[in-house]
C-alpha cells in the first residue's frame, strides 16, 4: 500500500496516579526505564520507522518539559523527523486537543493523525502500519482484541447490576488513527460541551465519523501499575534524588550569578 502522510501525537501528560498509588512518590512512569531505555522513548521510537510521518508531538505535564525532553533520550538528535513538545491540559482529552491545535498551526500536508499512549511502550511498527491501513478504509481505526473475561456492570456499592454479552465486546489499544482534519473538528465540537470522553474513538464516533478495528497485539500492553516495571521503586528513589541534586545545583548557580552581578554593580558604581 502507499503510506498516507500522517502526524503522530504521543500522550504523556497524565499524572500516573494508578502507578504511584503504592509509593505515593509522584514520579511519571513514562520517565522510568525498561531494559535500558525509558518507557517514553520506547513508545515513540517505533513511529520513527513508519514512512510518511511528518511530525511527532509529545505532550507533557505543566512544569515538566525538561524532564520530558530528557526522557526522550536521543530522539531529538535524529535529523529526519521533527519532534515537538506540547504542554498538556487537565486531562487526556484536553492534552490531545492542545496537540491538535499545535498541529493545525503548523499547516502540514497530512491526511491522518495517529494518537498513542506514552505508556504503551511495546508497540511495534507493524501494528502502526496495520492501523493506518485500516484507517484508509474507514476514516478512523483502532487495534482491538476480543474480550476474554466475563464482563459485568456494577453499581456504586460494588454489586453487579448487568451482565454484558461479550460476543461483540472488544478491548481497544493505541495507536488510534483518524482522518485529518476530521479529528480536529470532532475535538473542537467536544471541547464546546461539558462531556468528557474516555478516548479519541469515542469523540470521533460521537460526532458522526466511523471507526473500524484491526487486529491488536497482546504484547502491546500499557504500563499502568508500579509492578509493571522491575525495580521501579529503586528507580524512583534515584530519580527523585537526581531531581533534588539538580535543584540544589541550579539554586547554587543562581546564587553565584547574583553575587557576581552585585560585585560588577559595585565595581561600576565605584
C-alpha positions as CSV (number, residue, x, y, z in Angstrom):
1,X,0.0,0.0,0.0
2,X,1.0,3.6,-0.4
3,X,1.7,5.0,3.1
4,X,-0.6,8.0,3.9
5,X,1.0,11.2,5.1
6,X,0.4,11.5,8.8
7,X,1.4,13.0,12.1
8,X,1.7,11.3,15.5
9,X,0.6,12.5,18.9
10,X,2.1,10.8,21.9
11,X,0.1,11.4,25.1
12,X,2.4,11.7,28.1
13,X,0.8,14.5,30.2
14,X,-1.0,12.3,32.8
15,X,-0.4,12.2,36.5
16,X,0.4,8.5,36.7
17,X,-1.9,8.2,39.7
18,X,-2.5,4.5,39.5
19,X,1.2,3.9,39.1
20,X,2.2,5.9,42.2
21,X,-0.6,4.6,44.4
22,X,1.6,2.3,46.5
23,X,4.6,4.6,47.0
24,X,3.0,8.0,46.6
25,X,6.2,9.3,45.3
26,X,4.8,11.2,42.3
27,X,7.2,10.2,39.5
28,X,5.9,9.8,35.9
29,X,6.1,6.2,34.8
30,X,7.0,7.3,31.2
31,X,10.3,8.7,32.5
32,X,11.4,5.4,34.1
33,X,13.4,2.8,32.3
34,X,12.8,-0.7,30.9
35,X,15.8,-2.7,29.6
36,X,18.0,0.4,29.1
37,X,15.5,2.8,27.6
38,X,12.8,5.0,29.1
39,X,9.1,4.0,28.7
40,X,8.5,7.2,26.7
41,X,11.4,6.6,24.4
42,X,10.2,3.1,23.7
43,X,6.7,4.4,23.0
44,X,8.0,7.0,20.5
45,X,10.8,5.1,18.7
46,X,8.7,2.7,16.6
47,X,6.9,5.6,14.9
48,X,10.3,6.7,13.5
49,X,10.3,3.6,11.4
50,X,7.0,4.2,9.7
51,X,7.2,6.0,6.3
52,X,5.5,9.3,5.6
53,X,5.3,10.6,9.1
54,X,5.6,14.4,9.1
55,X,6.0,15.2,12.8
56,X,5.7,13.7,16.2
57,X,4.1,15.8,19.0
58,X,4.7,14.7,22.6
59,X,2.5,16.1,25.4
60,X,3.9,16.8,28.9
61,X,2.6,18.0,32.2
62,X,3.0,21.6,33.1
63,X,6.4,22.3,34.6
64,X,7.9,19.0,33.3
65,X,9.1,20.0,29.8
66,X,12.8,19.5,30.7
67,X,12.1,16.1,32.2
68,X,10.1,15.0,29.2
69,X,12.9,16.1,26.9
70,X,15.5,14.1,28.9
71,X,13.2,11.0,28.8
72,X,13.1,11.2,25.0
73,X,16.8,10.4,25.0
74,X,18.3,10.8,21.6
75,X,15.0,11.2,19.7
76,X,15.8,15.0,19.3
77,X,19.2,14.1,17.8
78,X,17.8,12.2,14.8
79,X,17.6,14.7,11.9
80,X,14.9,13.4,9.6
81,X,11.7,13.9,11.6
82,X,10.8,16.9,13.8
83,X,9.7,16.2,17.4
84,X,7.7,18.9,19.2
85,X,6.8,19.1,22.9
86,X,3.3,20.3,23.7
87,X,2.1,21.3,27.2
88,X,-0.8,19.1,28.2
89,X,-4.1,20.0,29.8
90,X,-6.1,18.9,32.8
91,X,-7.0,15.6,31.3
92,X,-6.2,13.4,28.3
93,X,-8.9,14.9,26.1
94,X,-7.6,18.4,26.6
95,X,-4.0,17.4,26.1
96,X,-4.8,15.8,22.7
97,X,-6.8,18.9,21.7
98,X,-3.8,21.1,22.6
99,X,-1.6,18.9,20.3
100,X,-4.1,19.0,17.5
101,X,-4.3,22.8,17.8
102,X,-0.5,22.9,17.6
103,X,-0.6,20.6,14.6
104,X,-3.2,22.9,12.9
105,X,-0.8,25.9,13.4
106,X,1.9,24.0,11.6
107,X,-0.3,23.8,8.5
108,X,1.3,20.5,7.3
109,X,0.2,18.4,4.3
110,X,-1.1,15.4,6.2
111,X,-4.1,13.0,5.8
112,X,-4.2,11.2,9.1
113,X,-3.2,11.6,12.8
114,X,-2.1,8.7,15.0
115,X,-2.7,9.1,18.7
116,X,-0.8,6.9,21.0
117,X,-0.4,6.4,24.8
118,X,3.1,7.3,26.0
119,X,2.9,4.5,28.5
120,X,2.2,1.8,25.8
121,X,5.9,1.1,25.2
122,X,5.7,-2.3,23.5
123,X,4.0,-1.0,20.3
124,X,5.5,-2.4,17.0
125,X,5.8,-0.6,13.7
126,X,3.8,-3.4,12.1
127,X,0.8,-2.5,14.3
128,X,1.1,1.2,13.4
129,X,1.1,0.3,9.7
130,X,-1.9,-2.1,10.1
131,X,-3.9,0.6,11.9
132,X,-3.0,3.2,9.3
133,X,-4.1,0.9,6.5
134,X,-7.4,0.3,8.3
135,X,-8.0,4.0,8.7
136,X,-7.7,4.5,4.9
137,X,-10.7,2.2,4.6
138,X,-13.0,3.6,7.4
139,X,-11.6,7.0,8.1
140,X,-10.8,6.0,11.7
141,X,-9.2,2.9,13.1
142,X,-8.1,1.3,16.3
143,X,-6.4,-2.0,17.2
144,X,-8.6,-4.3,19.2
145,X,-8.7,-7.7,20.9
146,X,-11.7,-9.8,21.7
147,X,-12.8,-9.7,25.3
148,X,-11.9,-12.9,27.1
149,X,-13.2,-12.2,30.6
150,X,-16.8,-12.2,31.6
151,X,-18.0,-8.6,31.6
152,X,-20.2,-7.1,34.2
153,X,-21.6,-3.6,35.2
154,X,-21.6,-2.8,38.9
155,X,-23.2,-0.1,40.9
156,X,-21.6,2.4,43.4
157,X,-21.8,-0.2,46.1
158,X,-19.8,-2.8,44.1
159,X,-22.8,-5.0,43.3
160,X,-23.3,-6.5,39.8
161,X,-26.3,-5.0,38.1
162,X,-25.9,-6.1,34.5
163,X,-24.2,-9.0,32.6
164,X,-22.7,-7.9,29.3
165,X,-22.7,-10.3,26.3
166,X,-19.1,-10.3,25.3
167,X,-19.7,-11.7,21.7
168,X,-19.3,-8.2,20.3
169,X,-17.1,-6.7,23.0
170,X,-13.5,-5.8,22.4
171,X,-10.8,-4.1,24.3
172,X,-9.1,-1.3,22.3
173,X,-5.5,-0.2,22.3
174,X,-3.5,2.6,20.7
175,X,-2.4,3.9,18.3
176,X,-5.8,5.2,17.2
177,X,-5.7,6.7,13.8
178,X,-8.1,9.3,12.3
179,X,-8.6,11.3,9.2
180,X,-7.3,14.8,9.5
181,X,-8.8,17.5,9.9
182,X,-11.9,15.5,10.9
183,X,-10.4,14.5,14.3
184,X,-9.6,18.2,14.9
185,X,-13.1,19.2,14.1
186,X,-14.5,16.5,16.4
187,X,-12.3,17.7,19.3
188,X,-13.4,21.3,18.7
189,X,-17.0,20.2,19.0
190,X,-16.3,18.1,22.1
191,X,-14.5,21.0,23.8
192,X,-17.6,23.2,23.5
193,X,-19.6,20.7,25.6
194,X,-19.5,19.6,29.2
195,X,-19.0,16.0,28.2
196,X,-15.8,14.1,29.0
197,X,-14.5,11.2,26.9
198,X,-12.5,8.1,27.6
199,X,-10.6,8.0,24.4
200,X,-10.5,9.6,20.9
201,X,-12.6,6.9,19.2
202,X,-15.5,8.0,21.4
203,X,-15.0,11.6,20.4
204,X,-14.7,10.7,16.7
205,X,-17.8,8.5,16.6
206,X,-19.9,10.8,18.8
207,X,-19.5,13.4,16.0
208,X,-20.6,11.2,13.2
209,X,-17.4,9.6,12.0
210,X,-16.8,5.9,11.5
211,X,-14.1,3.9,13.2
212,X,-13.1,0.4,12.1
213,X,-11.0,-2.1,14.0
214,X,-7.9,-4.1,13.1
215,X,-6.3,-6.9,14.9
216,X,-4.5,-5.7,18.0
217,X,-1.4,-7.1,19.6
218,X,-1.5,-8.8,23.1
219,X,2.1,-7.7,23.6
220,X,1.0,-4.0,23.1
221,X,0.3,-3.6,26.8
222,X,0.3,-0.4,28.8
223,X,2.4,0.4,31.8
224,X,-0.2,1.1,34.5
225,X,0.9,-0.2,37.9
226,X,4.3,0.1,39.7
227,X,4.8,-3.7,39.4
228,X,4.8,-3.3,35.6
229,X,8.4,-2.0,35.8
230,X,11.0,-4.2,37.5
231,X,12.9,-2.3,40.3
232,X,10.6,0.7,39.8
233,X,10.8,1.8,43.4
234,X,14.7,1.9,43.3
235,X,14.5,3.9,40.0
236,X,12.0,6.3,41.6
237,X,14.3,6.9,44.6
238,X,17.2,7.5,42.3
239,X,15.2,9.8,40.0
240,X,13.9,11.9,42.9
241,X,17.4,12.2,44.3
242,X,18.7,13.3,40.9
243,X,16.0,15.9,40.7
244,X,16.8,17.2,44.2
245,X,20.5,17.4,43.4
246,X,19.7,19.2,40.1
247,X,17.5,21.7,42.0
248,X,20.3,22.4,44.5
249,X,22.9,22.9,41.7
250,X,20.5,25.3,40.0
251,X,19.9,27.3,43.1
252,X,23.7,27.5,43.8
253,X,24.3,28.6,40.2
254,X,21.6,31.3,40.5
255,X,23.1,32.5,43.8
256,X,26.6,32.6,42.3
257,X,25.3,34.7,39.3
258,X,23.5,37.0,41.6
259,X,26.7,37.6,43.7
260,X,28.7,38.2,40.6
261,X,26.2,40.7,39.3
262,X,26.3,42.6,42.7
263,X,30.1,42.7,42.5
264,X,30.1,44.0,39.0
265,X,27.5,46.6,40.0
266,X,29.6,47.8,42.9
267,X,32.7,48.0,40.7
268,X,30.7,50.1,38.2
269,X,29.5,52.5,40.9
270,X,33.0,52.9,42.4
